[in-house]
Amino acid sequence: MTRVAAVDCGTNSIRLLVADTDPATGELTELDRRMTIVRLGQGVDRTGRLAPEALERTFAACREYAEAIKAHGAERIRFVATSASRDAENRDDFARGVLDILGVEPEVISGDQEAEFSFSGATKELPGHEERLVVDIGGGSTEFVVGHEHVEAARSVDIGCVRLTERHIHSDPPAPAEVTAVRADIAAALDLAEETVPIREAQTLVGLAGSVTTVAAVALGLEEYDSSAIHHARISREQVAEVTHRLLSSTHDERAAIPVIHPGRVDVIAAGALVLLEIMERIGIDEVVVSEHDILDGIAWSIA
């Protein structure tokens, strides 16, 4: 067993996984898994820079994670940064801050690397060997990965719940024209994904990350977020459509009153749900298998 700490810093959230890994058996024993909404990507699509307040929120979370990593005695740490820090002009400020706090440099990975980690994390424990499409809907980008046991094709496209919300949604609830604009961006991104990834050939759709797990929690009617109920739940396209319509028709306060929606996702979850629905409609698949295991687990396995 090797005790590792994996950190995934995305556009909307930063997450930590401390786990014992055994590559010989394929066993990963989770010791600590946590998530903090920091909105690192605040305004990046518009300004091209990481905002000072977004950096400070992220560094505060890093300090908390550093204490947890030390308490658990993790032997190795890997910090992976995704969409927002790829796009920002001042990403060096971010890198220096992380190095000072955690003692490791953040690896600003490519979309293809992000896809590889997501696929391995999500599928390692799924039974069967059918063709799978893994979709990781993030804050700034969405990764599409097709494969059996290993990645066969992957593409990262710039649609995510934060990016789409900041770009198009300015009414409460979203106006029809704003929803149409979001749909148009999603459709264009799906066209790009299909240039290199055969997304319609997959027999199973596996959905990852906060937008997908939140939609699942709402669809399941949970009163509080329950990872064990959500992990590997199968949510039909009809359920996704119902939840998406509800979120797009709700005001901010109405969404905030839904107990399973994290406060940091209230303003962006409608766009995230719409991304999932549009994907399912494009590929004509009837259900999504929801996974709580994702890029974090893939990062952990990469260290082991």
C-alpha positions in Angstrom: 0.0 0.0 0.0 1.1 3.5 -0.8 -0.6 6.5 0.9 -1.1 9.3 -1.7 -2.7 12.7 -1.8 -4.3 13.9 -5.0 -5.5 17.4 -5.5 -7.7 18.5 -8.5 -8.1 22.2 -9.0 -10.7 23.1 -11.6 -12.5 26.2 -12.7 -15.2 26.0 -10.0 -13.9 23.7 -7.2 -10.8 22.3 -5.7 -10.9 18.8 -4.3 -8.6 16.5 -2.2 -8.4 12.7 -2.1 -6.1 11.0 0.4 -6.1 7.2 -0.2 -4.1 4.0 0.3 -3.5 2.4 -3.1 -2.4 -1.1 -4.0 -1.5 -1.3 -7.7 -1.1 -5.1 -7.4 -4.8 -5.7 -6.5 -6.3 -2.5 -8.0 -7.6 -1.6 -4.6 -8.0 2.1 -3.6 -9.0 2.7 0.1 -10.3 6.2 0.6 -9.2 8.0 3.8 -10.3 11.6 3.1 -12.2 13.1 0.2 -13.3 16.7 0.3 -14.4 19.5 -2.0 -14.3 23.3 -1.7 -16.0 25.7 -4.1 -13.4 28.4 -4.8 -14.5 29.6 -8.3 -10.8 30.0 -9.5 -12.2 30.6 -13.0 -14.1 33.7 -11.9 -14.0 36.1 -14.9 -11.2 34.3 -16.7 -13.3 33.9 -19.9 -13.7 37.7 -20.0 -10.4 39.0 -18.6 -7.9 36.2 -19.3 -6.6 36.5 -15.7 -7.1 34.8 -12.4 -8.8 37.3 -10.0 -7.0 38.2 -6.8 -10.0 37.2 -4.7 -10.3 33.9 -6.6 -6.6 33.1 -5.9 -7.0 33.9 -2.2 -10.0 31.6 -1.9 -8.0 28.8 -3.6 -5.0 29.4 -1.4 -7.1 29.2 1.7 -8.4 25.8 0.6 -4.9 24.7 -0.1 -3.8 25.6 3.5 -6.7 23.5 4.8 -5.7 20.6 2.6 -2.1 20.8 3.6 -3.1 20.2 7.2 -5.2 17.2 6.2 -2.4 15.7 4.1 0.1 16.1 7.0 -2.4 14.6 9.5 -2.9 11.5 7.3 0.8 11.1 6.6 0.6 10.9 2.8 3.9 9.9 1.2 3.3 11.5 -2.2 1.3 14.5 -3.4 0.2 15.3 -6.9 -1.6 18.6 -7.6 -3.3 18.8 -11.0 -4.8 22.1 -12.3 -7.2 22.2 -15.2 -9.1 24.6 -17.4 -9.0 28.0 -15.6 -5.3 27.9 -14.9 -4.6 26.7 -18.5 -6.3 29.8 -19.8 -4.9 32.5 -17.4 -2.1 35.0 -18.2 -1.1 35.1 -14.5 -1.0 31.4 -13.9 2.6 31.8 -12.5 1.1 33.6 -9.5 -1.1 30.6 -8.9 1.8 28.2 -9.2 4.0 30.0 -6.7 1.2 30.2 -4.2 0.5 26.4 -4.4 4.2 25.6 -4.2 4.6 27.7 -1.0 1.7 26.1 0.7 1.8 22.4 -0.4 5.5 22.0 -1.4 4.6 20.8 -4.9 4.2 22.6 -8.1 0.7 22.4 -9.8 0.8 20.5 -13.0 -1.3 22.5 -15.6 -2.3 19.5 -17.6 -3.7 19.4 -21.1 -7.3 18.5 -21.8 -6.1 15.1 -23.2 -4.3 14.3 -19.9 -7.4 15.4 -18.0 -9.5 13.0 -20.0 -7.1 10.1 -19.4 -7.2 10.6 -15.6 -11.0 11.0 -15.7 -11.5 7.8 -17.7 -9.2 5.6 -15.4 -10.7 7.0 -12.3 -14.3 6.5 -13.4 -14.1 3.0 -15.0 -11.5 1.1 -13.0 -14.2 -0.6 -10.9 -17.0 -0.9 -13.4 -17.9 -4.4 -14.5 -17.8 -5.5 -18.2 -15.7 -4.4 -21.1 -18.2 -2.6 -23.4 -17.4 0.6 -25.2 -17.9 3.5 -22.7 -18.1 7.2 -23.2 -16.9 9.1 -20.1 -18.1 12.7 -19.9 -16.5 15.0 -17.3 -18.5 18.2 -17.1 -16.4 20.8 -15.3 -16.6 24.5 -14.7 -14.6 25.7 -17.8 -14.4 22.6 -20.0 -16.0 19.2 -20.7 -14.0 16.1 -21.5 -15.2 13.3 -23.8 -13.4 10.0 -23.6 -14.2 6.8 -25.4 -12.6 3.5 -24.6 -13.0 -0.1 -23.4 -10.3 -0.7 -20.7 -8.1 2.1 -22.0 -8.6 5.4 -23.7 -9.1 5.1 -27.4 -10.1 8.7 -28.2 -10.5 11.9 -26.2 -11.3 15.5 -26.7 -11.6 18.5 -24.3 -14.0 21.3 -25.4 -14.6 24.7 -23.8 -18.1 24.2 -22.4 -18.5 24.1 -18.7 -21.1 25.3 -16.2 -19.2 28.4 -15.1 -18.0 29.4 -18.5 -21.5 29.1 -20.1 -23.2 30.9 -17.2 -20.8 33.8 -17.2 -21.0 34.0 -21.0 -24.8 33.9 -21.5 -27.0 33.7 -18.4 -27.8 37.1 -16.9 -31.5 36.8 -16.0 -33.2 35.1 -13.0 -34.5 32.6 -14.1 -32.6 32.4 -17.4 -34.4 34.0 -20.3 -35.4 31.8 -23.3 -32.9 33.6 -25.5 -30.1 33.0 -23.0 -30.9 29.3 -22.9 -30.9 29.2 -26.7 -27.5 30.8 -26.7 -26.2 28.2 -24.2 -27.6 25.4 -26.4 -25.9 26.8 -29.4 -22.5 26.8 -27.7 -23.0 23.2 -26.5 -24.0 22.1 -30.0 -20.9 23.7 -31.5 -18.7 22.0 -28.9 -20.3 18.7 -29.5 -19.6 19.1 -33.2 -15.9 19.6 -32.3 -15.9 16.6 -30.1 -17.4 14.4 -32.8 -14.6 15.3 -35.1 -12.2 13.1 -33.2 -14.3 11.1 -30.7 -17.0 8.6 -31.8 -19.4 9.6 -29.1 -22.4 7.9 -30.7 -20.8 4.5 -30.7 -20.6 4.0 -26.9 -22.8 1.5 -25.3 -22.6 3.1 -21.8 -22.5 6.8 -20.8 -20.6 7.5 -17.6 -21.1 11.0 -16.2 -18.6 12.7 -13.8 -18.2 15.8 -11.6 -20.4 18.1 -9.7 -23.0 19.0 -12.3 -23.8 15.3 -13.0 -23.8 14.2 -9.4 -26.0 17.1 -8.4 -28.5 16.4 -11.2 -28.5 12.8 -10.0 -29.2 13.8 -6.4 -32.1 16.0 -7.4 -33.5 13.3 -9.7 -33.3 10.8 -6.9 -35.2 13.1 -4.6 -32.5 13.0 -1.9 -33.0 15.3 1.1 -29.3 15.5 1.7 -26.3 14.7 -0.5 -25.5 10.9 -0.2 -22.4 9.7 -2.1 -23.3 6.1 -1.6 -26.8 6.6 -3.2 -25.4 8.6 -6.1 -22.3 6.4 -7.0 -23.2 4.2 -9.9 -26.9 5.3 -9.9 -28.5 5.1 -13.3 -30.5 8.2 -14.2 -32.7 8.2 -17.3 -32.7 10.8 -20.0 -36.3 11.7 -19.0 -35.2 12.3 -15.4 -32.3 14.5 -16.6 -34.8 16.4 -18.8 -37.2 17.0 -15.9 -34.4 18.2 -13.6 -32.9 20.5 -16.3 -36.3 22.0 -17.0 -36.9 22.6 -13.3 -33.5 24.2 -12.8 -33.9 26.5 -15.9 -37.3 27.5 -14.7 -36.3 28.3 -11.2 -35.0 31.5 -9.6 -31.7 31.6 -7.7 -33.5 31.4 -4.4 -35.7 28.5 -5.6 -32.5 26.5 -6.6 -30.8 27.5 -3.3 -33.8 25.9 -1.5 -33.1 22.5 -3.0 -31.1 20.9 -0.2 -28.7 18.7 -2.3 -27.4 21.7 -4.4 -24.1 23.0 -2.9 -24.3 26.8 -2.3 -21.4 27.3 -4.7 -23.3 25.5 -7.5 -26.6 27.3 -7.2 -25.9 29.9 -9.9 -24.2 27.5 -12.4 -26.0 24.2 -12.0 -28.7 24.9 -14.7 -26.0 25.3 -17.4 -24.3 22.2 -16.2 -27.5 20.2 -16.3 -28.2 21.5 -19.8 -24.8 20.3 -21.0 -25.6 16.7 -19.7 -29.0 16.7 -21.4 -27.7 18.0 -24.7 -25.1 15.3 -24.7 -27.6 12.5 -24.0 -29.9 13.9 -26.7 -27.1 14.1 -29.3 -25.9 10.5 -28.8 -29.4 9.1 -28.3 -28.6 7.3 -25.1 -31.4 6.4 -22.6 -29.4 6.7 -19.3 -26.3 7.9 -17.6 -24.3 5.9 -15.1 -23.2 8.4 -12.4 -19.7 8.0 -10.9 -18.4 9.6 -7.8 -15.0 8.4 -8.8 -13.4 10.6 -11.4 -10.2 12.5 -12.1 -9.2 12.5 -8.5 -9.1 8.7 -8.4 -7.2 8.7 -11.7 -4.6 11.1 -10.3 -4.2 8.9 -7.2 -3.6 5.9 -9.4 -1.1 7.8 -11.5 1.0 8.5 -8.3 0.8 4.8 -7.2 
